[in-house]
Amino acid sequence: MGYFAFVFTTLYLGLSIYLFYHLRRMKISKGLFWSLVVFFMSSFLLGAAASWIEIPLSKVTESWFRAFVFACFVALLMSTPIFFLRDLVSAVKKGYIRLTSKEETSTKAFRSRRDFLSSAAVTVGAVPFTSLLAGIGGKYNYKIHNYELTFSNLPKAFDGFKVVQLSDLHLGSFDDLDAVAEGLDLVNVQRPDLLLFTGDMVNNKSYEADPFISMLGKLKAPYGKFSVLGNHDYATYNDDFDSEQARADVERLIGLQEQMGFRNLRNESIKITSGDDYFQLVGVENWGTGRFLKAGDLNRASKGLNPDVFTLLMSHDPSHWEAEVIGHNHRFDLTLSGHTHGFQYGIEVAGLQWSPSKFRYPQWAGMYEKNERLINVNRGFGFLGYPGRFGIWPEITVITLKSA
């Protein structure tokens, strides 16, 4: 068991015991109490067995175990602060009574407040728990996001030109190849002129892409299929790989992408031509703020670009946009990114858009504009960690370019 697994196990067990302590003090039947104890602990133990002891299980079964453990853990994290607040209020109240030697005159009201906080804690925990379990069925609920964007420096030859963006396939996570194939079929239905993939084809190792070579090879785009690397494509999350093995695995992944028909752009640019007209497509390696890999070299990639011609940039991590892209001396009219997955959890209803992802990324899902430059953050086609999606569904982006 690794360090992360040990910390997670300790935290999970500690929070579970704290929850059980409070449930015993609430007015619930012993049958319900012990059912909850058995449910929480059995889901945790089964999930641990599937993930860490490596008991051979089918991919579907392992996904369900992982989802149950994750849902339980999030429920514990959400309910614990309210239970703690309840205990803090109770301790302050008791301390005040002892210091002042006063009898409690509002015991009923005080108990009512404590009961309210206990009920609130259970409710707050139950909401993410039930929605995360429901989200297991949402991981293949593919959605098409359409945009029509007008640019004054786009040549007339590309008026109506259709760009389809895929991102964050995370091929190692899928447990239903037929569902994936149905989702990818939607790409060809859009009849893209240009197909762009903005990184994270695998979770950890290139072999995860092997079963999908033919499937992704069937995607068609007359002006070409291009890709960039995401942070998970560098094989750096593998404890059993040294740096040389990681580099070799990256090259193997790029070779697999070539078999699929993708040209991987590594800090370079090309021209997408139509007759005598063209626009510029730039692809950089992963560059992310904080602890993420900074292999992207925007200066190198933009050498020789025509400043008067429309330029489309592929960069996996959207934090790159504000950190380097917007202020760069070359104008990148449109940037395509992914990476965030929209946290795979949130709300997008009737104009309301919220996800925990917004606390980490200013641009986390959809189209954004700043300084007359645009970025689209694709919500991702696949999933990672939590094997599901709730509210933030897997995405295929369709962008129709218009010439002003």
Backbone hydrogen bonds, N-H to C=O, Kabsch-Sander energy under -0.5 kcal/mol:
donor,donor_aa,acceptor,acceptor_aa,energy
6,F,2,G,-2.3
7,V,3,Y,-2.5
8,F,4,F,-2.8
9,T,5,A,-2.6
10,T,6,F,-2.5
11,L,7,V,-2.6
12,Y,8,F,-2.8
13,L,9,T,-2.5
14,G,10,T,-2.4
15,L,11,L,-2.7
16,S,12,Y,-2.2
17,I,13,L,-2.4
18,Y,14,G,-2.0
19,L,15,L,-2.2
20,F,16,S,-2.7
21,Y,17,I,-2.2
22,H,18,Y,-1.6
23,L,19,L,-2.6
24,R,20,F,-2.0
25,R,21,Y,-0.8
26,M,22,H,-0.9
26,M,23,L,-0.6
28,I,26,M,-2.0
33,F,29,S,-2.4
34,W,30,K,-2.7
35,S,31,G,-1.7
36,L,32,L,-2.2
37,V,33,F,-2.2
38,V,34,W,-2.5
39,F,35,S,-2.5
40,F,36,L,-2.8
41,M,37,V,-2.4
42,S,38,V,-2.5
43,S,39,F,-2.2
44,F,40,F,-1.8
45,L,41,M,-2.6
46,L,42,S,-2.7
47,G,43,S,-2.2
48,A,44,F,-2.6
49,A,45,L,-2.4
50,A,46,L,-2.2
51,S,47,G,-2.2
52,W,48,A,-3.1
53,I,48,A,-1.3
55,I,49,A,-1.8
62,E,58,S,-2.5
63,S,59,K,-2.1
64,W,60,V,-2.1
65,F,61,T,-2.2
66,R,62,E,-2.6
67,A,63,S,-2.4
68,F,64,W,-2.4
69,V,65,F,-2.4
70,F,66,R,-2.6
71,A,67,A,-2.7
72,C,68,F,-2.5
73,F,69,V,-2.6
74,V,70,F,-2.6
75,A,71,A,-2.2
76,L,72,C,-2.2
77,L,73,F,-2.4
78,M,74,V,-2.3
79,S,75,A,-2.1
80,T,76,L,-2.2
83,F,79,S,-2.0
84,F,80,T,-2.7
85,L,81,P,-2.1
86,R,82,I,-2.3
87,D,83,F,-2.2
88,L,84,F,-2.5
89,V,85,L,-2.7
90,S,86,R,-2.2
91,A,87,D,-2.4
92,V,88,L,-2.5
93,K,89,V,-2.3
94,K,90,S,-2.4
95,G,91,A,-2.5
96,Y,92,V,-2.3
97,I,93,K,-2.0
98,R,94,K,-2.1
99,L,95,G,-2.3
100,T,96,Y,-2.1
101,S,97,I,-1.2
102,K,97,I,-1.0
110,F,106,S,-2.7
111,R,107,T,-2.8
112,S,108,K,-1.9
113,R,109,A,-1.9
114,R,110,F,-2.2
115,D,111,R,-2.7
116,F,112,S,-2.1
117,L,113,R,-2.4
118,S,114,R,-2.2
119,S,115,D,-2.6
120,A,116,F,-2.6
121,A,117,L,-2.3
122,V,118,S,-1.9
123,T,119,S,-2.3
124,V,120,A,-2.9
125,G,121,A,-1.9
126,A,122,V,-2.1
127,V,123,T,-1.9
129,F,125,G,-1.4
130,T,126,A,-2.6
131,S,127,V,-2.1
132,L,128,P,-2.6
133,L,129,F,-1.8
134,A,130,T,-2.2
135,G,131,S,-1.9
136,I,133,L,-1.2
137,G,134,A,-1.4
138,G,135,G,-1.7
139,K,136,I,-0.7
141,N,138,G,-1.5
142,Y,140,Y,-1.7
143,K,394,P,-2.5
145,H,143,K,-0.5
145,H,396,I,-2.6
146,N,144,I,-0.6
147,Y,398,V,-2.5
149,L,400,T,-2.2
151,F,402,K,-2.5
154,L,151,F,-1.0
158,F,155,P,-2.1
159,D,156,K,-1.9
160,G,401,L,-3.2
161,F,158,F,-2.3
161,F,401,L,-0.7
163,V,161,F,-0.6
163,V,399,I,-3.3
164,V,194,L,-2.7
165,Q,397,T,-2.5
166,L,196,L,-2.7
168,D,199,G,-2.5
169,L,200,D,-0.6
170,H,200,D,-2.1
171,L,201,M,-2.7
173,S,170,H,-2.3
174,F,171,L,-0.7
180,V,176,D,-1.8
181,A,177,L,-2.5
182,E,178,D,-2.1
183,G,179,A,-1.8
184,L,180,V,-2.6
185,D,181,A,-2.0
186,L,182,E,-0.8
186,L,183,G,-0.7
187,V,184,L,-1.3
188,N,184,L,-1.0
189,V,185,D,-1.6
190,Q,186,L,-1.0
190,Q,187,V,-0.8
191,R,188,N,-1.4
193,D,162,K,-2.3
194,L,162,K,-1.9
195,L,224,G,-2.2
196,L,164,V,-2.8
196,L,194,L,-0.5
197,F,226,F,-2.8
198,T,166,L,-2.4
198,T,196,L,-0.5
208,E,205,K,-1.5
209,A,206,S,-2.2
210,D,207,Y,-1.3
212,F,209,A,-1.8
213,I,210,D,-1.2
216,L,212,F,-2.7
217,G,213,I,-1.7
218,K,214,S,-1.0
218,K,215,M,-0.5
219,L,216,L,-1.1
223,Y,193,D,-2.7
224,G,221,A,-2.0
225,K,261,G,-0.5
226,F,195,L,-2.4
227,S,263,R,-2.2
228,V,197,F,-1.3
233,D,230,G,-1.9
234,Y,231,N,-0.7
235,A,232,H,-0.6
238,N,235,A,-0.6
239,D,237,Y,-0.6
241,F,238,N,-1.2
246,A,242,D,-2.4
247,R,243,S,-2.1
248,A,244,E,-2.1
249,D,245,Q,-2.1
250,V,246,A,-2.0
251,E,247,R,-2.0
252,R,248,A,-2.0
253,L,249,D,-2.3
254,I,250,V,-2.4
255,G,251,E,-2.0
256,L,252,R,-2.1
257,Q,253,L,-2.3
258,E,254,I,-1.8
259,Q,255,G,-1.7
260,M,256,L,-1.5
261,G,257,Q,-0.5
261,G,258,E,-1.1
262,F,257,Q,-2.9
263,R,225,K,-2.4
264,N,262,F,-0.6
265,L,227,S,-3.1
265,L,263,R,-0.5
266,R,264,N,-0.6
267,N,265,L,-0.6
267,N,283,G,-0.8
268,E,283,G,-2.0
270,I,281,L,-2.5
272,I,279,F,-2.9
273,T,271,K,-0.7
274,S,277,D,-2.7
277,D,274,S,-1.9
279,F,272,I,-1.8
280,Q,310,F,-2.7
281,L,270,I,-2.6
282,V,280,Q,-0.5
282,V,312,L,-3.1
283,G,268,E,-2.7
284,V,314,M,-2.2
288,G,293,L,-1.1
292,F,289,T,-1.1
295,A,286,N,-2.3
296,G,286,N,-1.6
301,A,297,D,-2.2
302,S,298,L,-1.6
303,K,300,R,-1.0
305,L,302,S,-1.7
309,V,306,N,-1.5
310,F,153,N,-1.5
312,L,280,Q,-3.2
313,L,334,L,-2.9
314,M,282,V,-2.8
315,S,313,L,-0.6
315,S,336,L,-2.2
320,H,317,D,-1.7
321,W,318,P,-1.2
322,E,318,P,-0.7
323,A,319,S,-1.6
324,E,320,H,-2.7
325,V,320,H,-1.8
326,I,321,W,-2.7
328,H,325,V,-1.4
332,F,330,H,-0.7
333,D,311,T,-0.8
333,D,331,R,-0.8
334,L,311,T,-1.6
335,T,374,L,-2.1
336,L,313,L,-2.9
337,S,376,N,-2.8
338,G,316,H,-2.8
340,T,338,G,-2.0
341,H,378,N,-0.5
343,F,340,T,-2.2
344,Q,341,H,-2.1
345,Y,342,G,-1.3
346,G,390,F,-2.1
347,I,354,W,-3.0
349,V,352,L,-1.9
352,L,349,V,-2.8
353,Q,351,G,-0.5
354,W,347,I,-2.6
358,K,355,S,-1.9
359,F,356,P,-1.6
360,R,357,S,-1.5
361,Y,357,S,-2.5
364,W,362,P,-0.6
366,G,377,V,-2.6
368,Y,375,I,-2.7
370,K,373,R,-2.6
373,R,370,K,-1.5
374,L,333,D,-2.2
375,I,368,Y,-2.3
376,N,335,T,-2.6
377,V,366,G,-2.8
377,V,375,I,-0.5
378,N,337,S,-2.6
378,N,376,N,-0.8
381,F,167,S,-2.8
382,G,168,D,-2.5
386,Y,384,L,-1.2
388,G,386,Y,-2.1
389,R,135,G,-2.7
390,F,344,Q,-2.0
393,W,391,G,-0.8
395,E,380,G,-2.0
396,I,143,K,-2.2
397,T,165,Q,-2.2
398,V,145,H,-3.1
399,I,163,V,-3.5
399,I,397,T,-0.5
400,T,147,Y,-3.1
400,T,398,V,-0.5
401,L,161,F,-3.2
401,L,399,I,-0.6
402,K,149,L,-2.9
404,A,151,F,-1.9
404,A,402,K,-0.6
